[in-house]
Amino acid sequence: MRTVMLAFIAVMLCAAPLAAQQQGDIGYTPSKENLEAREWFQDAKFGLFVHWGVYATIGKAEWVMHNDKIPIARYQQQADRFNPVKFDADEWCRMVKDAGMKYITITSKHHDGFAMFDSKISDYDIVDRTPYGKDVIKQLADACKRNGLKLYFYYSQLDWHHPDYYPRGRTDIWYTGRGDNGDWYSYLDYMDTQLSELLTQYGPIGGIWFDGMWDKPEDDWRLSRTYRLIHDLQPAAMVGSNHHRQPYPGEDFQMFEKGLPGKDPFSKGGHVSALPLETCETINNSWGYNATDYNYKSVKDLIQYLVKAAGNNANFLLNVGPKPDGAIQDEFKERLAAMGAWLRENNESVYGTRGGPIAPQSWGCTTHKDNMVYVHVLSAEDQAVALPDFGKKIKKAELLSGGKVEYEQSDKGTVIVLPETGRNEYDTVIRLTVAD
Ligand code: FHN
């Protein structure tokens, strides 16, 4: 009996990851356009994450419905107060470009289920339910096009509002007033319809940034069908999911939340794939607008986060939570502007690069492009840094800001002496020209 039980447990343990693996489209071969989009994405390096929804009217971030146990009937009233008359999509784009960012990823629907776009399958959306009555996603899509930015849509698979999101998952919310029943596959149909809307109403988009599958990861999400739908409608659109697991077939990039690849708190040191990588982070401690969160990260922290992401071969998606009136608070704008100023001076060591060739070190990290290696020294107090051998002969070393740099290379590695002048408080970048 015991043997049978053990065998049963062993089968169950093997079955879970297998079922999980099969969520994706096993036969997926990315199209040429998709592979080009991945290259573009990796070259772009820096994007703006936007968490914006009716929750902004409460000013307690995007989980307020859950955290404050607000029933649907009462939460819906927030839509009556959502009137972002100061929203100016072109101004957002100017801010993004000035920050050196190349794309925007915005919440088209968060866990509260409220669509920030004009959804035809539901009236629980910005056009039908708010005094504002206009589609902000459309305005942003048009402005991004005018400004040469790519637009990605965050879409929450988890939905605290839809009656068919049932059985409920980890965030089981009994206080919403929804019944204890629902047709799961009807919910997935609804989700696919909304995704089709997002992929057909706004021109070419960068991709879909899924979130929320972690709410009930072992359920049948029909991922292969949904991912195929997206790729059929827009072959170049990149699919990624913040499920905190290794990527499923059909996904085109892998994201990490609040940590560098493999070092984020959610994936528990998990697998870093060969797909394009991205890590997202907040400027204060909140994704959605939080009126009492004053824990702003410094410009130095943010620049170093971007550089470390690049050194780890990942993009950096930095978040703002706009106010309910559509304005972006000054504390965010100031930090973005400062990052942009730094990037204008150091752009060549970030854009178009890939991580390495030397693994991140205690003093910083490296990026590379063609026959250049960029050494990013993040600890300003270091007088010299030691680079392990990376198999290339260094022909020249210079500060990116100008000026010669002394170095000594042997078959064990290289010691670089940092000049007294020309160091940067955020990141001293040394450009090494290496032999082919
Ligand atoms: O629950 C969400 C959260 O609100 C936010 O959207 C972040 C962004 O990465 N993701 C989820 C948690 O993993």
Residues whose N, C-alpha, C, O or C-beta is under 5 A from the ligand:
A	BS01	FHN	E62 D211 N242 E257 W287
